Amino acid sequence: MEFARPNYETVNTKEHVPYKEPPNSAGGATDPSEAPALSRGLALLEKLSEFPNGLNLTQLSAAIGSPKNSTSRLIQTLVACGYVVRDDATLLIRLTGKVLKLVHPRAGDVSFVECALPVMRDLRDQTGETVLLGVAIGDEVVIIEKLESRKPVRIGVDIGLRLELHNNAPGKVIVAFQHPKERERLIRRLKLTPSTPHTITDREEFRRECDRIVEQGYGTDREEHGVGIRCVASPVFQRPHQILGCIWVSAPSGRLTESDFANLAPFVVNAAKAVEQRLSV
């Protein structure tokens, strides 16, 4: 695989360095029952977050303990606001990507996505492949932006897709660049379940993989999440030792071989550095 010359200053891929609830204001509501509709609406969104493929009205009504008529009105409001959609064929209700705008990380007044998009466009044009942006939420990586390849055969994903931390390039990068104590806590907590025959399922091997990622400055996915898909990911830091998220390139394995990783990595790492520079302005 050949790539266009990057527009950014070349960087060393090893440069990255890993590393009482306040009182309620006077007059504020403390009991969810004081705002029951809001409470049920939030419960509905939380329940849908557990089921990416969606739930029907009956399931949602039972899940949040609300009558169908009330639940239906909540759904209508959330549909009108763009936070959920209803599939006319299956009648399943699911979250849209809009809800992620509420949790987009920021560096001061600057949006991570807004800073990353121009860089992502350049990276897609240089590599010809799909470029993705993600952040860690809990023990998962959530895709918050994507720019798909223009090639007929390409990797297509939905914004809002959740990935486990152990079986893909961005997830491993998120783990690897944590503070050592937090990294070890994560490794002990994660369920290293296999997604493909290539998934790392041994904790000691996973520790060695994290060490390799820190040493080389980027992570790779050798068909560990899905057979036929390979990725190269780089961390984006908000400040030294504090990882904000990841940017990565994903491509069919027929176009991105493991021998291509070393050639692609500088493009991805340079892109990550460019995002960091835009965030710091």
C-alpha positions in Angstrom: 0.0 0.0 0.0 1.4 3.4 -1.0 0.3 6.7 0.7 0.5 10.3 -0.2 3.1 12.5 1.5 1.7 13.9 4.8 1.1 17.6 5.1 2.3 17.6 8.7 5.8 17.9 10.1 7.2 14.4 10.5 7.3 13.2 14.1 8.9 10.3 15.9 6.3 7.6 16.4 7.8 6.9 19.8 7.3 10.5 21.0 4.0 9.9 22.9 4.5 9.4 26.6 2.0 7.2 28.4 1.3 7.7 31.2 -17.9 14.4 48.1 -20.5 15.3 45.9 -21.2 19.1 46.2 -24.2 20.2 48.2 -27.4 20.9 46.3 -28.0 24.6 45.7 -30.9 26.1 47.6 -34.2 25.3 46.2 -32.8 22.7 43.8 -34.7 19.4 43.2 -33.2 16.5 45.0 -35.9 13.9 44.6 -36.4 12.5 41.0 -40.1 12.3 41.8 -40.2 16.1 41.6 -39.5 15.8 37.8 -41.0 12.4 37.0 -41.1 13.0 33.2 -37.5 14.0 33.1 -36.5 11.0 35.3 -38.4 8.6 33.0 -36.9 10.2 29.9 -33.4 9.8 31.2 -34.1 6.2 32.2 -35.4 5.5 28.7 -32.2 6.9 27.2 -30.0 4.8 29.6 -31.9 1.7 28.8 -31.6 2.2 25.0 -27.8 2.7 25.5 -27.7 -0.9 26.6 -29.4 -2.1 23.4 -27.8 -0.6 20.3 -30.2 -2.5 18.0 -33.2 -1.0 19.8 -36.2 -2.0 21.8 -39.9 -1.8 21.1 -42.5 0.2 23.0 -43.6 -2.7 25.2 -40.0 -3.6 26.2 -39.2 0.1 27.0 -42.4 0.6 28.9 -41.6 -2.5 31.1 -38.0 -1.5 31.5 -38.6 2.0 32.8 -41.8 1.0 34.8 -44.0 3.5 32.9 -47.4 3.0 31.2 -47.3 2.6 27.4 -49.2 5.8 26.8 -46.7 7.8 28.9 -43.7 6.0 27.3 -45.1 6.6 23.8 -45.3 10.4 24.5 -41.7 10.4 25.8 -40.6 8.6 22.6 -42.4 11.1 20.4 -40.7 13.9 22.2 -37.2 12.3 21.9 -37.9 11.5 18.2 -38.9 15.1 17.6 -35.7 16.3 19.3 -33.6 13.9 17.3 -32.2 11.8 20.1 -34.0 8.5 19.1 -35.4 7.1 15.9 -38.2 4.6 15.4 -37.8 2.0 12.6 -41.1 1.9 10.7 -40.6 -1.7 9.7 -39.6 -3.3 13.0 -41.0 -0.6 15.3 -37.8 -0.7 17.3 -36.6 2.5 18.9 -32.9 3.2 19.2 -30.5 6.0 20.0 -29.2 8.3 17.3 -25.7 9.8 17.2 -27.0 13.1 18.4 -26.9 12.0 22.1 -23.1 11.7 21.7 -22.9 15.5 21.2 -23.7 15.8 24.9 -20.5 13.9 25.8 -18.0 15.1 23.1 -14.8 15.9 25.0 -13.5 19.4 24.9 -10.3 21.1 25.6 -11.5 24.4 27.2 -13.9 25.9 24.7 -12.6 23.8 21.8 -14.5 20.7 20.6 -12.5 17.5 20.0 -14.5 16.7 16.9 -14.3 20.2 15.4 -10.5 20.2 15.8 -10.2 16.7 14.4 -12.4 16.9 11.3 -10.0 18.8 9.0 -7.2 16.5 10.0 -9.3 13.5 9.4 -10.1 14.7 5.9 -6.5 15.1 5.1 -5.7 11.6 6.6 -8.5 10.0 4.5 -7.2 11.7 1.4 -3.6 10.7 2.1 -4.4 7.0 2.8 -7.6 6.5 0.8 -9.1 4.6 3.7 -11.8 5.2 6.4 -10.7 7.4 9.3 -12.4 7.3 12.7 -12.3 9.2 15.9 -13.2 7.7 19.3 -13.1 8.3 23.0 -13.3 6.0 26.0 -16.6 5.8 27.9 -16.4 3.3 30.7 -14.7 0.2 29.6 -15.5 0.8 25.9 -14.3 2.9 23.0 -17.2 4.9 21.4 -16.9 6.2 17.8 -17.8 9.9 17.8 -16.8 10.8 14.2 -16.1 9.0 10.9 -15.0 9.8 7.4 -15.5 6.8 5.1 -13.2 5.8 2.3 -14.4 6.8 -1.2 -13.5 3.4 -2.5 -16.3 1.0 -3.5 -15.1 -1.6 -0.9 -14.6 0.1 2.4 -15.1 -0.1 6.1 -18.4 1.4 7.1 -19.4 1.9 10.8 -22.0 3.9 12.6 -21.2 6.9 14.9 -22.0 5.7 18.4 -20.7 2.2 17.8 -19.1 0.7 20.9 -15.9 -1.3 20.9 -14.4 -3.4 23.6 -11.0 -2.3 24.8 -9.0 -5.5 24.2 -9.7 -6.5 20.6 -9.0 -3.5 18.4 -6.4 -0.9 17.8 -8.0 2.2 19.5 -9.1 0.2 22.5 -5.6 -1.2 23.1 -4.1 2.3 22.7 -6.6 3.7 25.3 -5.4 1.0 27.7 -1.7 1.2 26.9 -1.4 4.9 27.5 -3.1 5.0 30.9 -1.1 5.6 34.0 0.6 2.3 34.8 -1.6 1.6 37.9 -4.8 2.4 36.0 -3.6 0.3 33.1 -3.1 -2.7 35.3 -6.5 -2.3 36.9 -8.0 -2.2 33.4 -6.2 -5.3 32.3 -7.3 -7.2 35.4 -10.9 -6.1 35.0 -11.3 -6.6 31.2 -12.9 -9.8 29.9 -10.6 -10.9 27.2 -13.2 -12.7 25.2 -12.3 -13.8 21.7 -14.0 -12.1 18.8 -11.8 -13.9 16.1 -9.0 -16.4 16.3 -6.6 -13.5 16.4 -8.0 -11.8 19.5 -5.5 -11.6 22.4 -7.1 -13.6 25.3 -4.1 -14.1 27.6 -3.5 -11.3 30.1 0.2 -11.6 30.1 0.3 -11.4 26.3 -2.0 -8.4 26.5 0.4 -6.7 28.9 3.2 -7.3 26.4 1.1 -5.9 23.7 0.5 -2.7 25.7 4.2 -2.4 26.2 4.8 -2.7 22.5 2.2 0.0 21.8 3.8 2.5 24.2 7.3 1.7 22.8 6.3 2.2 19.1 3.8 5.0 19.8 0.8 3.5 18.0 -1.5 0.4 18.1 -2.6 -2.1 15.4 -5.5 -4.4 14.9 -4.5 -7.7 13.2 -8.0 -8.8 12.4 -8.6 -9.1 16.2 -12.0 -7.5 16.1 -13.3 -8.8 12.8 -11.7 -11.1 10.2 -10.9 -9.1 7.1 -10.3 -5.7 8.9 -7.0 -4.2 10.0 -6.4 -0.9 11.7 -3.7 1.5 12.9 -4.5 3.9 15.8 -2.7 6.7 17.5 -3.5 8.3 20.9 -4.5 12.0 21.0 -3.4 13.7 24.2 -5.1 16.7 25.8 -2.0 17.3 28.0 1.0 15.2 28.8 0.0 11.8 30.2 -3.7 12.5 29.8 -5.2 10.7 26.7 -8.2 12.4 25.2 -9.1 9.8 22.6 -7.8 8.1 19.5 -7.7 8.6 15.7 -7.3 5.6 13.5 -7.4 4.3 9.9 -9.4 1.1 9.2 -9.2 -0.8 5.9 -10.0 -4.2 4.4 -7.1 -6.6 5.1 -6.7 -7.1 1.4 -5.5 -3.5 1.1 -3.9 -3.1 4.5 -1.4 -5.9 5.2 0.6 -6.2 8.4 3.7 -5.3 6.4 1.9 -1.9 5.6 1.6 -1.0 9.3 5.0 0.6 9.6 4.4 2.7 6.5 0.9 3.8 7.6 1.8 4.5 11.2 3.6 7.9 10.6 0.6 9.3 8.8 -1.7 8.4 11.7 0.7 9.6 14.4 1.2 12.9 12.5 -2.5 13.3 12.3 -2.9 12.8 16.1 -0.2 15.4 16.7 -1.9 17.8 14.3 -5.2 17.4 16.3 -3.3 18.0 19.6 -1.8 21.2 18.1 -5.3 22.4 17.0 -6.6 21.7 20.5 -3.9 23.8 22.1 -4.5 26.9 20.0 
